Amino acid sequence: MLTLAMMTVGSTVIASKFIAGSMPPFFATALRFALALPVLIPLLLLQRERWPKLTRSDGFLLLLQAGAGSVGYTTLLISGLSYLPAADAGVIIGTLPAVSALFSVMVLGERPSARLLIAVGLATIGVMAVAWKGSGPLSLIGMACILGAVVCESAFILLNKRMRAPLRPLLQTTAMTVLGLLVSLPVAFLELPFAMPGSEAIAAVIWYALVPTVGGFLLWYGGAARVSGSEAATFTAVAPLTAVLLAALVLGEQIEMSQAVGVAAVMLAILVLTIPARLKPVPQV
């Protein structure tokens, strides 16, 4: 289940590549959320989820999470893929665990460990391998957008940790979808005259809404409930590998040596962050 969940995350890079150039990013983001809501709301009703009482600060944190993790990540990913091959973007997306851990040190004041420093170093090597082959300012713009998407998603993870009463997974996903739709709609209306979606772009948005947003959520939390947190984190390495493989199989991109080195480096970074924790003895009850 965790493997399939991370494969859907990797597929968002390919879907965003189909969307880029055909739909403005905020318009595509709003459409994604609008398509996901009719699936999520019935799931809430079936599960009989109740909305908890939230403090004003938690409500504000939810809004910030939606702006960063839901809208910022998607719009920057789509924007970046207007300038970069999908395989390059997949490598950069794989730096998310290392960047998130680095954010925890910088913002939450957690003590940096040797594992974190090694992982950040490996993730940097992965990004530099992609940058090494890039040529021209457009590639740099694309890389900046994808790195911005990673930073937005890291901020989402960090803000969620700051909530006094974290929401249950299905409520969290639905809240991010509703708030993400509300945040993206004003700009989406302005972009409407520039939207020229083809059939491939529309199919990609539908895929993005139903498979990674809804299906990926169900698979991830279903699998994560059966393993430890460190074991679940290890499976994030599947996402960049899937993105690079799908870039070759679906988009016909030629995978170069620099991209192979990059994806290997970010996968090693993820393993460095997680494997030592897995090797700790499990206390016997």
N, C-alpha and C positions, 0 to 999 in steps of 0.2 A: 504493500500500500504506500509506503514511504517512497519507494522507487518510482512508482507511477505518479505520485504527487509531484516529485521533483522533475519528472519528465514533462509534466504539463507546464511547470514553471519555465523550463527550457524552451518549450514551444511558444511562449509569449514573445520571444525574440523573433521567431519566424513570422508569427502573426503580425507583429509590429512592422516588420519589413514589408509585408504586403500592404499594410495600411499607409505607411510613409509615402508621401507624394501623391496619394489619392484622396486622403482625408486630412484636414487640419487636426492637430493633436488634441485640442480640447473638445472638438466636435466628436472625434472618435472615442474619447474617454467618456463623455456624457452618454453616448450611444451604448457603450459597453455596460455602464451601470444601469441604464434604462432597461436593457435586455436581461440583466441578471436579476433584477428585483422581482419580476413575476415568478421566478423560481424560488428565490430565498424566502419570500413572505409566506407561501404555502408551507414551506419546511418549518418555519417558525410556528405556524398554527398547528401543524402535526405534532411537533415536539412540545407544544404548550409552554413555550418559553415566555417568561414574564420579565418585563423591563424593570430592572432594579432602580432604587432611588440613588441618584448620583448627586454629588456635591457640585457646586458651580465650577470649582477648579477641575474636577474630572470631566465635566461637560466641555470645558474649554480645551482640555487635553485631547478629547475625542475629535474636536474640530481641527485641531492642529495635526493630529494623526491623519485625518482624511485629506487635508491639504497637502501633506508631505508624502505619506505612503500610498494613498490612493490616486490622487491627481498628479502630484509632482513626479512620482515614479513613472506613471504611464505616459504622460505628455513628454517628459524628457527622453524616455526610451524611444518613443516614436520619432521625436525630432532628431535624435542622434542617428537613427537608422536611415535617415535621408542622406547621410554623408558617409556612413561606414558599412562595410560588409557585415552580414549577420554573425559570421564566425568571430570577427573581432569583438562585436558587442557581447557575444556569449562568454568570451574569455573575461572581459571586464566585469560582467555581472557576477562571475564566480568569486570576485573579491569581497562580496557582501559580508560573509561571516567575519573575516579579518577586520574590515572597516567597522563593523558593528562593535566588535570587541575593543577596537581602538577608541571608539566613541565612548564606551563605558569607562575607559581609563580617563579620558580627557574631560568628560562632563560629569560622570558620577563619582570620580575620584577613586576608582578602584586601582589597586596596585598592579602595575604591569608585570607580567611574568616572562620568563625566558621563552616559553612556548609562544606567547603573543608576539614578542619581538621577532622571533623566527618566522611566524606565520605572516606578519606584516611585510617582512623582507621578501618572502616568497611571492606574496600577492603583488608586491611592487615589481618584481621580476616579470610576473605574468603580464602586467600592464605595459611595462617597458618593451617586452617582446612584440606586442601589438604596435606600440608607438614606433618601434624601430623600422617597421616596414611601411608605415604611413608616409604619405607624401602630400605636401601642400597644406594650406590653412584649413581647407574643408575637412580633412581628416582630423585635425586638431579640434575643430568645432564639434565634430561627431563624438570624439573621445570625451570632450568636456561635458557634453550632454549625457552620455552614458554614465560617466563618473558622478555627475549630478544626480542621476537616478539612483545610483547606489547610496549616495549620501542621504537622499530623501528617505529611502527605505530603512537605512540605519537610524535616522531620526525617528521614524515610525516605531521601530523596536524600542528605542530608548524612551520615547514618550509613553509607550504602553507600560513600561516598568515603573514609571512615576505615578501611575494611577493608584489611588487608594483602594478602589474596589474594581479590579479588572473584570471585564465582561466575559461571559461564557463564549466559547468560540463562535457558535452560530449567531448570537446576538452581536458579537464584535464584527463579524463579516457583514451582516445586514446593516449595522450602523455605519460602517465605512462606505458601503455602497450608497446608502441614502445621502449621507453627508458629502460623499464624493460627487454625486450627481448634482447636488445643490451648489457646491463650490465651482464645478466646471461649467454649469449651464450658462451663466452670464457671458463668459468668453465664447462658449460654443455658439450662442446666438449671433455674436459678431462674426464668427468664422463661417456661418452658414452659407453666405454667397460664394465662398471659395471652395466649398465641398463639391468634389466631382468623383464620388465613389463609383468604382467599377465593381463587378460581381466578385472578384477576388478579394477586394478590400472589405466588402460587406460580409463575405463568408469569414474573413479573418476576425472581424469584430464579433460576430456571433460565436466563433470558436473561443475567443478571448473571454467573452462573457460567461459562457456556459461550461467550458471545460476547465481552464485554470481557475476561474473565479469561484465557481460552485463545486465542480467535481474535484479540483485540486484541494480545496478546503476540506471536503468530506474525507478524501483519501489521507491527507496529512494528519488530521486530528484523529482519525480512526487508527492509523498506524502508530502515531506518537503515544497513544494511550496504552500500547502494548509493549513499549520499550522504554529505556531510560532516556533522559534528555540528551546526554552525550551521544548515545547511539543514534538517536533521531538526527542530531546535528551532522553526523557523518554523512548522511544521505544527501545533504545539500550539494555534495560534489557531483551528483548525477545531473544537476541543472546545467552547468556550463558544458559538460560533455555532451549532453543531449542537444544543446543549442548548436554546437559545432558540427555534430553529426547530421542534424537536420538541415543545416545550412548547405552541406554537401549533397544530401539526398533529395531534398525538396527544392532548394533554390539553385542547385547545380554549381555552387561556389567551389572553387578549387582550394583545398586546405593546404596552406603553405607550412613550411617548417617552423616559422616564427609563431604561427597560431597553435601548432601542436605543442611547442615549448611553453607557450603562454597558458594553455589549458592544463598542461601537466603541472606547472608551477602553482596555479591557483588550487588545483585539487590537492596537491601536497600541503598547501597552507591550511586547507580545511582539515586534513587528516592530522596535522601537527596540533591543531587546536583541540581535537576530540579524542584521539587514540589514547593518550596518557590517562585521561579520565576513565576510559573504558577498562584500563588494565588495573584499576584499583580494586582490591578485594571487596566483594559484596558482603556486608555484615549479615551474619546468620541470626535468624529470629528463633 
